[in-house]
C-alpha cells in the first residue's frame, strides 16, 4: 500500500483522538509536559494496538465487527461525556476525587473508544494482504503527535469558566460518538427503507420512552404521590403487557409442534436476561425500585449516584424498547399501540425514580428533570441497536424466536415494575382493578 494512503488512514483515525485530547487539555489542571506525553502515548499505543488485534481476527469476522464497532464507540463516548457533564454540575462542596482524563479508568476508556475504528481498519488491511508493521507504526506516531498537540490546544481555553468547559468537553464527546453512529447508519440506510412498519415501530418506542419525562415533571411539580392513581395505572400497564405477551406475542411465535421448545426457550431466555439486568442494576439506579415524591428531600446518600443511576436506568430500558419494537413488527397495529401505552404508563413512575438520584447529584430540580427525561431515550436507542444488529435475522423462524423473547421481556417488565410498586404505594385493590381494566383494554384492541 502506498505510504500516502497509509498517512491518510492514520490522519483519519487520529482525528477522534485529537478531538478527545482537546477536551482533555481543557479539563487537566496544572498541565505539564508529562501529562500531554501520557495522553499522547496512551492514545498512540491503543491506536497502534487495535489494528494488530483486527489483523489477528481476520476477514471472516469483518461483517460482525463492522456492525458493532460503532455501537461500542458510541456507548463509551456517551458514558464518559455524560459523566463529565454531571460531575461538572455537582455542587462545589460535594466534589471530590479525580475528574480529569488523567484518571486511569477514564483515560483507558477514552483510548478504547477512539481506537475501535482502528480495529476494523486492521481487519480491512488483513483482507488486502498488506504488511501490518508499517501501517501500525505510522498510525501510532501520527496519533501520538496529534494527541500531544491537542492537549496544549485545549489548554488555550483553560482561562474560561471551568465548569462550562467541562460541559462543553462532555458535549464534544457525546457529539463525536453520535457522529460516528450516524455516519454508520447513513452508510447502511437501506435497512430503513424496506418497510414503513419499521418507522411505525420506532415511533411507538420513542413515544413510550418519552413518557419518562412525565414522571420527572410530576416529581418536581406535585407535592404528594397520588398512590391510588399510580397503583391503578400501573395495574393497567401490567394487564396490557401480560395480555399482549401471552395472548398475542406467544401465539404468533410458533405454528407447529416442532417450534414449541425453541419458543419456550426464547421466552424464558428473554425473561431471564431481563431479570439478570435488573439484578445487576444497583437499587439506587433501578427504576423497578419506586419511590414517593415525598422522598425527594434529604437522602444525602444519593449525592454521588447521578451517573451510575442514569447508566443503570438506560441499560435497564434497552430490552423494554426492543420488546415494543418487535411487537410493532410482528403484531397488529392496535396491539402494538396498546403495548406502547402500557410501557408509557410503566415509565411514569420510573421517571420519578430516575429524577431522585439525579436531583441529589446535581442539586437542581431543573437539571434533574432534564437528565432523567433523557434516560427515556434509552428505549428507542435499544430498539435501534437491536434492529441494526439483528436486521438480517428479522424474518421467518428467527423473528418468531425474537417475538417469544420479547414476550418474556414484557412479562418481567410488568411484574418487576408492579410488585415493588404495590409494596411502596400500598393500594392493592386499586392495582387489581387496574390489571383487570388493562386486560379488558388489550382484549378490545385485539378485536380491532
C-alpha positions as a Markdown table, in Angstrom:
| # | Residue | x | y | z |
|---|---|---|---|---|
| 1 | Unk | 0.0 | 0.0 | 0.0 |
| 2 | Unk | 1.4 | 3.5 | -0.9 |
| 3 | Unk | 2.7 | 5.4 | 2.1 |
| 4 | Unk | 0.4 | 8.4 | 1.3 |
| 5 | Unk | -2.6 | 6.1 | 1.6 |
| 6 | Unk | -1.3 | 4.9 | 5.0 |
| 7 | Unk | -0.8 | 8.5 | 6.1 |
| 8 | Unk | -4.4 | 9.4 | 5.1 |
| 9 | Unk | -5.7 | 6.4 | 7.0 |
| 10 | Unk | -3.6 | 7.4 | 10.0 |
| 11 | Unk | -4.8 | 11.0 | 9.9 |
| 12 | Unk | -8.4 | 9.9 | 9.6 |
| 13 | Unk | -8.1 | 7.5 | 12.6 |
| 14 | Unk | -6.3 | 10.1 | 14.7 |
| 15 | Unk | -9.0 | 12.8 | 14.3 |
| 16 | Unk | -11.1 | 11.2 | 17.0 |
| 17 | Unk | -8.1 | 11.1 | 19.4 |
| 18 | Unk | -7.2 | 14.6 | 18.5 |
| 19 | Unk | -10.7 | 15.9 | 19.4 |
| 20 | Unk | -10.7 | 14.0 | 22.7 |
| 21 | Unk | -7.2 | 15.3 | 23.6 |
| 22 | Unk | -8.5 | 18.8 | 23.1 |
| 23 | Unk | -11.2 | 18.2 | 25.7 |
| 24 | Unk | -8.5 | 16.6 | 27.9 |
| 25 | Unk | -6.4 | 19.8 | 27.7 |
| 26 | Unk | -9.5 | 21.8 | 28.8 |
| 27 | Unk | -10.1 | 19.7 | 32.0 |
| 28 | Unk | -6.5 | 18.9 | 33.1 |
| 29 | Unk | -5.4 | 21.2 | 36.0 |
| 30 | Unk | -1.8 | 22.4 | 36.2 |
| 31 | Unk | -0.9 | 20.9 | 32.8 |
| 32 | Unk | 2.7 | 19.8 | 32.4 |
| 33 | Unk | 4.6 | 18.2 | 29.6 |
| 34 | Unk | 4.4 | 14.7 | 31.2 |
| 35 | Unk | 0.6 | 15.0 | 31.2 |
| 36 | Unk | 0.5 | 15.7 | 27.4 |
| 37 | Unk | 3.0 | 12.9 | 26.9 |
| 38 | Unk | 0.9 | 10.5 | 28.9 |
| 39 | Unk | -2.3 | 11.3 | 26.9 |
| 40 | Unk | -0.4 | 11.1 | 23.6 |
| 41 | Unk | 1.3 | 7.9 | 24.5 |
| 42 | Unk | -1.8 | 6.1 | 25.7 |
| 43 | Unk | -3.9 | 7.2 | 22.6 |
| 44 | Unk | -1.0 | 6.3 | 20.3 |
| 45 | Unk | -0.4 | 2.9 | 21.8 |
| 46 | Unk | -4.1 | 1.9 | 21.6 |
| 47 | Unk | -4.4 | 3.3 | 18.1 |
| 48 | Unk | -1.5 | 1.2 | 17.1 |
| 49 | Unk | -2.6 | -1.9 | 19.0 |
| 50 | Unk | -6.1 | -2.1 | 17.7 |
| 51 | Unk | -5.1 | -2.7 | 14.0 |
| 52 | Unk | -2.9 | -5.5 | 15.2 |
| 53 | Unk | -5.8 | -7.1 | 17.0 |
| 54 | Unk | -8.0 | -6.6 | 14.0 |
| 55 | Unk | -5.4 | -8.2 | 11.8 |
| 56 | Unk | -5.3 | -11.2 | 14.1 |
| 57 | Unk | -9.1 | -11.6 | 14.0 |
| 58 | Unk | -9.1 | -11.8 | 10.2 |
| 59 | Unk | -11.6 | -11.1 | 7.5 |
| 60 | Unk | -14.1 | -13.8 | 8.5 |
| 61 | Unk | -15.4 | -11.6 | 11.4 |
| 62 | Unk | -15.5 | -8.4 | 9.4 |
| 63 | Unk | -19.2 | -8.2 | 8.9 |
| 64 | Unk | -19.9 | -8.7 | 12.6 |
| 65 | Unk | -17.3 | -6.3 | 13.8 |
| 66 | Unk | -18.4 | -3.6 | 11.3 |
| 67 | Unk | -21.9 | -3.9 | 12.7 |
| 68 | Unk | -21.0 | -3.5 | 16.3 |
| 69 | Unk | -17.9 | -1.3 | 16.5 |
| 70 | Unk | -19.8 | 2.0 | 16.1 |
| 71 | Unk | -22.2 | 1.0 | 18.9 |
| 72 | Unk | -19.3 | 0.2 | 21.2 |
| 73 | Unk | -17.6 | 3.5 | 20.5 |
| 74 | Unk | -20.9 | 5.5 | 20.8 |
| 75 | Unk | -21.7 | 3.8 | 24.2 |
| 76 | Unk | -18.2 | 4.5 | 25.6 |
| 77 | Unk | -18.1 | 8.1 | 24.5 |
| 78 | Unk | -21.7 | 8.7 | 25.7 |
| 79 | Unk | -20.9 | 7.4 | 29.1 |
| 80 | Unk | -17.7 | 9.4 | 29.5 |
| 81 | Unk | -19.3 | 12.6 | 28.1 |
| 82 | Unk | -22.3 | 12.2 | 30.3 |
| 83 | Unk | -20.1 | 11.6 | 33.3 |
| 84 | Unk | -18.2 | 14.8 | 32.6 |
| 85 | Unk | -21.4 | 16.8 | 32.3 |
| 86 | Unk | -23.0 | 15.5 | 35.5 |
| 87 | Unk | -19.8 | 15.9 | 37.5 |
| 88 | Unk | -19.4 | 19.5 | 36.3 |
| 89 | Unk | -23.0 | 20.2 | 37.5 |
| 90 | Unk | -22.4 | 18.9 | 41.0 |
| 91 | Unk | -22.4 | 21.4 | 43.9 |
| 92 | Unk | -18.9 | 22.7 | 44.7 |
| 93 | Unk | -18.9 | 21.3 | 48.3 |
| 94 | Unk | -19.7 | 17.9 | 47.0 |
| 95 | Unk | -16.9 | 17.4 | 44.6 |
| 96 | Unk | -14.0 | 15.1 | 45.3 |
| 97 | Unk | -11.7 | 12.7 | 43.6 |
| 98 | Unk | -10.3 | 12.9 | 40.1 |
| 99 | Unk | -12.4 | 14.3 | 37.4 |
| 100 | Unk | -9.9 | 14.8 | 34.6 |
| 101 | Unk | -8.8 | 12.4 | 31.9 |
| 102 | Unk | -5.5 | 11.6 | 33.8 |
| 103 | Unk | -7.7 | 9.3 | 36.0 |
| 104 | Unk | -6.6 | 6.0 | 34.6 |
| 105 | Unk | -10.0 | 4.3 | 34.1 |
| 106 | Unk | -11.2 | 7.4 | 32.2 |
| 107 | Unk | -8.1 | 7.7 | 30.1 |
| 108 | Unk | -8.2 | 4.0 | 29.1 |
| 109 | Unk | -11.9 | 4.2 | 28.3 |
| 110 | Unk | -11.3 | 7.2 | 26.1 |
| 111 | Unk | -8.4 | 5.4 | 24.4 |
| 112 | Unk | -10.5 | 2.3 | 23.7 |
| 113 | Unk | -13.5 | 4.4 | 22.4 |
| 114 | Unk | -11.3 | 6.4 | 20.0 |
| 115 | Unk | -9.4 | 3.4 | 18.7 |
| 116 | Unk | -12.3 | 1.0 | 17.9 |
| 117 | Unk | -12.3 | 2.2 | 14.3 |
| 118 | Unk | -8.7 | 1.2 | 14.0 |
| 119 | Unk | -9.7 | -2.4 | 14.9 |
| 120 | Unk | -11.9 | -2.6 | 11.8 |
| 121 | Unk | -9.1 | -1.0 | 9.7 |
| 122 | Unk | -6.8 | -3.8 | 10.9 |
| 123 | Unk | -9.3 | -6.4 | 9.6 |
| 124 | Unk | -9.5 | -4.5 | 6.3 |
| 125 | Unk | -5.7 | -4.5 | 6.0 |
| 126 | Unk | -5.7 | -8.2 | 6.6 |
| 127 | Unk | -8.2 | -8.7 | 3.8 |
| 128 | Unk | -6.0 | -6.7 | 1.5 |
| 129 | Unk | -2.9 | -8.8 | 2.4 |
| 130 | Unk | -1.0 | -5.7 | 3.4 |
| 131 | Unk | 2.0 | -6.0 | 5.8 |
| 132 | Unk | 0.9 | -4.7 | 9.2 |
| 133 | Unk | 4.2 | -3.3 | 10.6 |
| 134 | Unk | 4.4 | -0.1 | 8.6 |
| 135 | Unk | 0.8 | 1.0 | 8.9 |
| 136 | Unk | 0.8 | 0.3 | 12.7 |
| 137 | Unk | 4.0 | 2.4 | 13.2 |
| 138 | Unk | 2.6 | 5.3 | 11.2 |
| 139 | Unk | -0.8 | 5.2 | 12.8 |
| 140 | Unk | 0.7 | 5.2 | 16.3 |
| 141 | Unk | 3.1 | 8.0 | 15.7 |
| 142 | Unk | 0.6 | 10.3 | 13.9 |
| 143 | Unk | -1.9 | 9.7 | 16.8 |
| 144 | Unk | 0.7 | 10.4 | 19.4 |
| 145 | Unk | 1.7 | 13.7 | 17.7 |
| 146 | Unk | -1.8 | 15.0 | 17.2 |
| 147 | Unk | -2.9 | 13.9 | 20.7 |
| 148 | Unk | 0.1 | 15.6 | 22.3 |
| 149 | Unk | -0.6 | 18.8 | 20.3 |
| 150 | Unk | -4.3 | 18.6 | 21.0 |
| 151 | Unk | -3.8 | 18.7 | 24.8 |
| 152 | Unk | -2.0 | 22.0 | 24.5 |
| 153 | Unk | -4.5 | 23.3 | 22.0 |
| 154 | Unk | -7.3 | 22.6 | 24.5 |
| 155 | Unk | -5.3 | 24.3 | 27.2 |
| 156 | Unk | -5.6 | 27.6 | 25.4 |
| 157 | Unk | -9.3 | 27.7 | 26.6 |
| 158 | Unk | -8.4 | 27.0 | 30.2 |
| 159 | Unk | -8.9 | 30.6 | 31.3 |
| 160 | Unk | -12.6 | 30.4 | 30.6 |
| 161 | Unk | -15.2 | 29.1 | 33.1 |
| 162 | Unk | -14.0 | 25.6 | 34.1 |
| 163 | Unk | -17.4 | 24.0 | 34.6 |
| 164 | Unk | -18.7 | 25.3 | 31.3 |
| 165 | Unk | -15.6 | 24.0 | 29.6 |
| 166 | Unk | -16.2 | 20.6 | 31.2 |
| 167 | Unk | -19.8 | 20.6 | 30.0 |
| 168 | Unk | -18.5 | 21.6 | 26.5 |
| 169 | Unk | -16.0 | 18.8 | 26.6 |
| 170 | Unk | -18.7 | 16.3 | 27.6 |
| 171 | Unk | -20.9 | 17.5 | 24.8 |
| 172 | Unk | -18.0 | 17.2 | 22.3 |
| 173 | Unk | -17.5 | 13.5 | 23.3 |
| 174 | Unk | -21.2 | 12.8 | 23.0 |
| 175 | Unk | -21.3 | 14.6 | 19.7 |
| 176 | Unk | -18.3 | 12.7 | 18.4 |
| 177 | Unk | -19.9 | 9.4 | 19.3 |
| 178 | Unk | -23.2 | 10.4 | 17.8 |
| 179 | Unk | -21.4 | 11.5 | 14.6 |
| 180 | Unk | -19.7 | 8.1 | 14.3 |
| 181 | Unk | -23.1 | 6.3 | 14.8 |
| 182 | Unk | -25.0 | 8.5 | 12.4 |
| 183 | Unk | -22.3 | 8.0 | 9.7 |
| 184 | Unk | -22.6 | 4.3 | 10.1 |
| 185 | Unk | -26.4 | 4.4 | 9.9 |
| 186 | Unk | -26.3 | 6.6 | 6.8 |
| 187 | Unk | -23.9 | 4.1 | 5.1 |
| 188 | Unk | -26.5 | 1.4 | 5.8 |
| 189 | Unk | -29.6 | 3.4 | 5.1 |
| 190 | Unk | -31.1 | 0.6 | 3.0 |
| 191 | Unk | -32.2 | -1.3 | 6.2 |
| 192 | Unk | -34.6 | 1.6 | 7.0 |
| 193 | Unk | -36.3 | 1.8 | 3.6 |
| 194 | Unk | -37.7 | -1.7 | 3.3 |
| 195 | Unk | -40.9 | -1.1 | 5.2 |
| 196 | Unk | -42.9 | 1.7 | 6.7 |
| 197 | Unk | -43.6 | -0.7 | 9.6 |
| 198 | Unk | -40.0 | 0.0 | 10.8 |
| 199 | Unk | -40.7 | 3.7 | 11.2 |
| 200 | Unk | -44.0 | 3.0 | 12.9 |
| 201 | Unk | -42.2 | 0.7 | 15.4 |
| 202 | Unk | -39.5 | 3.4 | 16.1 |
| 203 | Unk | -42.2 | 6.0 | 16.6 |
| 204 | Unk | -44.1 | 3.8 | 19.2 |
| 205 | Unk | -40.9 | 3.1 | 21.1 |
| 206 | Unk | -39.9 | 6.8 | 21.1 |
| 207 | Unk | -43.3 | 7.8 | 22.4 |
| 208 | Unk | -43.2 | 5.2 | 25.2 |
| 209 | Unk | -39.7 | 6.3 | 26.2 |
| 210 | Unk | -40.5 | 10.0 | 26.4 |
| 211 | Unk | -43.2 | 9.2 | 29.0 |
| 212 | Unk | -40.3 | 9.1 | 31.5 |
| 213 | Unk | -40.3 | 12.9 | 31.2 |
| 214 | Unk | -43.9 | 13.0 | 32.5 |
| 215 | Unk | -42.8 | 11.2 | 35.7 |
| 216 | Unk | -39.9 | 13.7 | 36.0 |
| 217 | Unk | -42.2 | 16.6 | 35.8 |
| 218 | Unk | -44.6 | 15.1 | 38.3 |
| 219 | Unk | -41.7 | 14.6 | 40.7 |
| 220 | Unk | -40.9 | 18.3 | 40.8 |
| 221 | Unk | -44.3 | 20.0 | 40.3 |
| 222 | Unk | -46.5 | 17.9 | 42.6 |
| 223 | Unk | -46.2 | 17.8 | 46.4 |
| 224 | Unk | -47.6 | 14.3 | 47.1 |
| 225 | Unk | -47.7 | 10.9 | 45.4 |
| 226 | Unk | -51.2 | 10.0 | 44.1 |
| 227 | Unk | -50.9 | 6.4 | 45.4 |
| 228 | Unk | -54.4 | 5.4 | 44.2 |
| 229 | Unk | -53.8 | 6.7 | 40.7 |
| 230 | Unk | -50.3 | 5.3 | 40.4 |
| 231 | Unk | -51.4 | 1.9 | 41.7 |
| 232 | Unk | -54.3 | 1.8 | 39.3 |
| 233 | Unk | -52.4 | 2.9 | 36.2 |
| 234 | Unk | -49.5 | 0.6 | 37.0 |
| 235 | Unk | -52.1 | -2.2 | 37.1 |
| 236 | Unk | -53.5 | -1.1 | 33.7 |
| 237 | Unk | -49.9 | -1.2 | 32.4 |
| 238 | Unk | -49.4 | -4.7 | 33.8 |
| 239 | Unk | -52.7 | -6.0 | 32.4 |
| 240 | Unk | -51.9 | -4.7 | 29.0 |
| 241 | Unk | -48.4 | -6.1 | 28.9 |
| 242 | Unk | -49.4 | -9.6 | 30.3 |
| 243 | Unk | -52.3 | -9.9 | 27.9 |
| 244 | Unk | -50.2 | -8.8 | 24.9 |
| 245 | Unk | -47.4 | -11.2 | 25.9 |
| 246 | Unk | -49.5 | -14.3 | 26.5 |
| 247 | Unk | -52.4 | -13.8 | 24.1 |
| 248 | Unk | -50.7 | -12.0 | 21.2 |
| 249 | Unk | -47.0 | -12.4 | 21.1 |
| 250 | Unk | -46.5 | -16.0 | 22.2 |
| 251 | Unk | -49.3 | -17.4 | 19.8 |
| 252 | Unk | -47.5 | -15.7 | 16.9 |
| 253 | Unk | -44.2 | -17.2 | 17.8 |
| 254 | Unk | -44.8 | -20.8 | 16.8 |
| 255 | Unk | -47.2 | -22.5 | 14.4 |
| 256 | Unk | -46.2 | -26.2 | 14.8 |
| 257 | Unk | -45.2 | -28.8 | 17.4 |
| 258 | Unk | -41.6 | -28.6 | 16.3 |
| 259 | Unk | -41.4 | -25.0 | 17.4 |
| 260 | Unk | -42.7 | -25.4 | 20.9 |
| 261 | Unk | -39.4 | -26.0 | 22.7 |
| 262 | Unk | -37.4 | -23.2 | 20.8 |
| 263 | Unk | -40.3 | -20.8 | 21.6 |
| 264 | Unk | -40.3 | -21.7 | 25.2 |
| 265 | Unk | -36.6 | -21.4 | 25.5 |
| 266 | Unk | -36.7 | -18.0 | 23.8 |
| 267 | Unk | -39.5 | -16.8 | 26.1 |
| 268 | Unk | -37.7 | -17.8 | 29.3 |
| 269 | Unk | -34.4 | -16.6 | 27.8 |
| 270 | Unk | -35.8 | -13.1 | 27.3 |
| 271 | Unk | -37.3 | -13.2 | 30.8 |
| 272 | Unk | -34.1 | -14.3 | 32.5 |
| 273 | Unk | -31.9 | -11.9 | 30.6 |
| 274 | Unk | -34.1 | -9.0 | 31.7 |
| 275 | Unk | -34.1 | -10.4 | 35.3 |
| 276 | Unk | -30.3 | -10.5 | 35.2 |
| 277 | Unk | -30.1 | -6.9 | 34.1 |
| 278 | Unk | -32.5 | -6.0 | 36.8 |
| 279 | Unk | -30.3 | -7.8 | 39.4 |
| 280 | Unk | -27.1 | -6.2 | 38.2 |
| 281 | Unk | -28.5 | -2.6 | 38.4 |
| 282 | Unk | -27.9 | -1.2 | 41.9 |
| 283 | Unk | -31.0 | -0.3 | 43.9 |
| 284 | Unk | -30.3 | 3.5 | 43.7 |
| 285 | Unk | -30.4 | 3.3 | 39.9 |
| 286 | Unk | -33.0 | 0.6 | 39.4 |
| 287 | Unk | -36.3 | 2.0 | 38.0 |
| 288 | Unk | -38.1 | -1.0 | 39.4 |
| 289 | Unk | -37.4 | 0.3 | 42.9 |
| 290 | Unk | -40.2 | 3.0 | 43.1 |
| 291 | Unk | -40.1 | 5.9 | 45.4 |
| 292 | Unk | -42.6 | 8.5 | 46.6 |
| 293 | Unk | -42.4 | 12.2 | 45.6 |
| 294 | Unk | -42.2 | 13.0 | 49.3 |
| 295 | Unk | -38.8 | 11.1 | 49.4 |
| 296 | Unk | -37.0 | 13.8 | 47.5 |
| 297 | Unk | -36.0 | 15.8 | 50.5 |
| 298 | Unk | -32.9 | 14.7 | 52.4 |
| 299 | Unk | -31.3 | 11.4 | 51.5 |
| 300 | Unk | -27.7 | 12.6 | 51.2 |
| 301 | Unk | -26.6 | 9.1 | 50.2 |
| 302 | Unk | -27.8 | 9.9 | 46.7 |
| 303 | Unk | -25.4 | 12.7 | 46.2 |
| 304 | Unk | -22.9 | 10.8 | 44.1 |
| 305 | Unk | -25.2 | 8.4 | 42.4 |
| 306 | Unk | -26.3 | 10.5 | 39.4 |
| 307 | Unk | -24.2 | 9.0 | 36.7 |
| 308 | Unk | -24.4 | 5.4 | 37.9 |
| 309 | Unk | -28.2 | 5.8 | 38.3 |
| 310 | Unk | -28.6 | 7.2 | 34.8 |
| 311 | Unk | -26.4 | 4.4 | 33.4 |
| 312 | Unk | -28.4 | 1.7 | 35.2 |
| 313 | Unk | -31.7 | 3.1 | 34.1 |
| 314 | Unk | -30.5 | 3.4 | 30.5 |
| 315 | Unk | -29.3 | -0.2 | 30.4 |
| 316 | Unk | -32.5 | -1.4 | 32.1 |
| 317 | Unk | -34.6 | 0.3 | 29.4 |
| 318 | Unk | -32.8 | -1.3 | 26.4 |
| 319 | Unk | -34.7 | -4.6 | 26.4 |
| 320 | Unk | -38.0 | -2.9 | 27.1 |
| 321 | Unk | -37.5 | -0.8 | 23.9 |
| 322 | Unk | -36.6 | -3.8 | 21.9 |
| 323 | Unk | -39.7 | -5.7 | 23.1 |
| 324 | Unk | -42.1 | -2.9 | 22.0 |
| 325 | Unk | -40.2 | -2.6 | 18.7 |
| 326 | Unk | -40.6 | -6.3 | 18.0 |
| 327 | Unk | -44.3 | -6.2 | 19.0 |
| 328 | Unk | -44.8 | -3.4 | 16.4 |
| 329 | Unk | -43.1 | -5.5 | 13.7 |
| 330 | Unk | -44.9 | -8.8 | 14.4 |
| 331 | Unk | -48.3 | -7.9 | 15.9 |
| 332 | Unk | -51.3 | -5.9 | 14.6 |
| 333 | Unk | -51.0 | -2.1 | 14.9 |
| 334 | Unk | -53.7 | -1.8 | 17.6 |
| 335 | Unk | -52.0 | -4.4 | 19.8 |
| 336 | Unk | -48.6 | -2.7 | 19.3 |
| 337 | Unk | -50.1 | 0.6 | 20.3 |
| 338 | Unk | -51.6 | -0.9 | 23.4 |
| 339 | Unk | -48.2 | -2.3 | 24.4 |
| 340 | Unk | -46.6 | 1.1 | 23.8 |
| 341 | Unk | -49.3 | 2.7 | 26.0 |
| 342 | Unk | -48.6 | 0.1 | 28.7 |
| 343 | Unk | -44.9 | 0.8 | 28.6 |
| 344 | Unk | -45.6 | 4.6 | 28.7 |
| 345 | Unk | -47.7 | 4.1 | 31.9 |
| 346 | Unk | -45.0 | 1.9 | 33.3 |
| 347 | Unk | -42.3 | 4.6 | 32.6 |
| 348 | Unk | -44.1 | 7.4 | 34.5 |
| 349 | Unk | -43.2 | 6.1 | 38.0 |
| 350 | Unk | -39.8 | 5.2 | 36.6 |
| 351 | Unk | -39.4 | 8.9 | 35.7 |
| 352 | Unk | -39.9 | 9.8 | 39.4 |
| 353 | Unk | -37.4 | 7.2 | 40.5 |
| 354 | Unk | -34.9 | 8.4 | 37.9 |
| 355 | Unk | -35.2 | 12.0 | 38.9 |
| 356 | Unk | -34.4 | 11.4 | 42.6 |
| 357 | Unk | -30.7 | 10.4 | 42.4 |
| 358 | Unk | -30.2 | 13.0 | 39.6 |
| 359 | Unk | -31.6 | 15.7 | 41.8 |
| 360 | Unk | -29.3 | 14.8 | 44.7 |
| 361 | Unk | -26.3 | 14.5 | 42.3 |
| 362 | Unk | -26.8 | 18.0 | 40.7 |
| 363 | Unk | -28.7 | 19.9 | 43.4 |
| 364 | Unk | -31.0 | 21.3 | 40.8 |
| 365 | Unk | -34.6 | 20.3 | 40.1 |
| 366 | Unk | -34.5 | 21.6 | 36.5 |
| 367 | Unk | -31.2 | 19.7 | 35.7 |
| 368 | Unk | -32.5 | 16.5 | 37.3 |
| 369 | Unk | -35.8 | 16.8 | 35.3 |
| 370 | Unk | -33.8 | 17.2 | 32.1 |
| 371 | Unk | -31.4 | 14.4 | 32.7 |
| 372 | Unk | -34.0 | 11.9 | 33.9 |
| 373 | Unk | -36.2 | 12.7 | 30.9 |
| 374 | Unk | -33.2 | 11.9 | 28.6 |
| 375 | Unk | -32.9 | 8.4 | 30.1 |
| 376 | Unk | -36.2 | 7.6 | 28.3 |
| 377 | Unk | -34.3 | 7.8 | 25.0 |
| 378 | Unk | -32.6 | 4.6 | 26.0 |
| 379 | Unk | -35.7 | 2.7 | 24.9 |
| 380 | Unk | -35.7 | 3.9 | 21.2 |
| 381 | Unk | -31.9 | 3.6 | 21.3 |
| 382 | Unk | -32.2 | 0.0 | 22.4 |
| 383 | Unk | -34.7 | -0.7 | 19.6 |
| 384 | Unk | -32.3 | 1.0 | 17.1 |
| 385 | Unk | -29.4 | -1.0 | 18.3 |
| 386 | Unk | -31.3 | -4.3 | 18.3 |
| 387 | Unk | -32.7 | -3.6 | 14.8 |
| 388 | Unk | -29.3 | -2.7 | 13.2 |
| 389 | Unk | -27.6 | -5.7 | 14.8 |
| 390 | Unk | -30.4 | -8.2 | 14.2 |
| 391 | Unk | -31.7 | -6.9 | 10.9 |
| 392 | Unk | -30.6 | -9.9 | 8.8 |
| 393 | Unk | -32.4 | -12.3 | 11.2 |
| 394 | Unk | -35.8 | -10.5 | 11.4 |
| 395 | Unk | -37.7 | -12.9 | 9.3 |
| 396 | Unk | -39.1 | -16.5 | 9.5 |
| 397 | Unk | -38.1 | -18.6 | 12.5 |
| 398 | Unk | -35.6 | -16.0 | 13.8 |
| 399 | Unk | -38.3 | -13.4 | 14.0 |
| 400 | Unk | -40.6 | -15.9 | 15.8 |
| 401 | Unk | -37.9 | -16.5 | 18.4 |
| 402 | Unk | -37.3 | -12.8 | 18.9 |
| 403 | Unk | -41.1 | -12.3 | 19.4 |
| 404 | Unk | -41.1 | -15.0 | 22.1 |
| 405 | Unk | -38.1 | -13.4 | 23.8 |
| 406 | Unk | -39.9 | -10.0 | 23.6 |
| 407 | Unk | -42.9 | -11.6 | 25.3 |
| 408 | Unk | -40.6 | -12.8 | 28.1 |
| 409 | Unk | -39.2 | -9.2 | 28.4 |
| 410 | Unk | -42.8 | -7.9 | 28.7 |
| 411 | Unk | -43.7 | -10.3 | 31.4 |
| 412 | Unk | -40.7 | -9.4 | 33.6 |
| 413 | Unk | -41.2 | -5.7 | 32.9 |
| 414 | Unk | -44.8 | -6.0 | 34.0 |
| 415 | Unk | -44.2 | -8.0 | 37.2 |
| 416 | Unk | -40.9 | -6.4 | 38.1 |
| 417 | Unk | -42.4 | -2.9 | 38.0 |
| 418 | Unk | -45.7 | -3.8 | 39.6 |
| 419 | Unk | -44.8 | -5.8 | 42.7 |
| 420 | Unk | -42.3 | -3.3 | 44.2 |
| 421 | Unk | -44.8 | -0.5 | 43.4 |
| 422 | Unk | -47.6 | -2.3 | 45.2 |
| 423 | Unk | -45.3 | -2.7 | 48.3 |
| 424 | Unk | -44.4 | 1.0 | 48.1 |
| 425 | Unk | -47.8 | 2.5 | 47.4 |
| 426 | Unk | -49.9 | 0.0 | 49.4 |
| 427 | Unk | -53.1 | 0.2 | 47.3 |
| 428 | Unk | -53.6 | -3.4 | 46.5 |
| 429 | Unk | -57.2 | -3.3 | 45.4 |
| 430 | Unk | -56.6 | -0.4 | 43.1 |
| 431 | Unk | -53.8 | -2.4 | 41.4 |
| 432 | Unk | -56.1 | -5.4 | 40.9 |
| 433 | Unk | -58.7 | -3.1 | 39.4 |
| 434 | Unk | -56.1 | -1.7 | 37.0 |
| 435 | Unk | -54.9 | -5.1 | 35.9 |
| 436 | Unk | -58.5 | -6.1 | 35.0 |
| 437 | Unk | -59.0 | -2.9 | 33.2 |
| 438 | Unk | -55.7 | -3.3 | 31.3 |
| 439 | Unk | -56.6 | -6.8 | 30.2 |
| 440 | Unk | -60.0 | -5.7 | 29.0 |
| 441 | Unk | -58.4 | -2.9 | 27.1 |
| 442 | Unk | -55.9 | -5.2 | 25.5 |
| 443 | Unk | -58.6 | -7.7 | 24.5 |
| 444 | Unk | -60.6 | -4.9 | 23.0 |
| 445 | Unk | -57.6 | -3.7 | 20.9 |
| 446 | Unk | -57.1 | -7.2 | 19.7 |
| 447 | Unk | -60.6 | -7.2 | 18.2 |
| 448 | Unk | -59.9 | -4.0 | 16.1 |
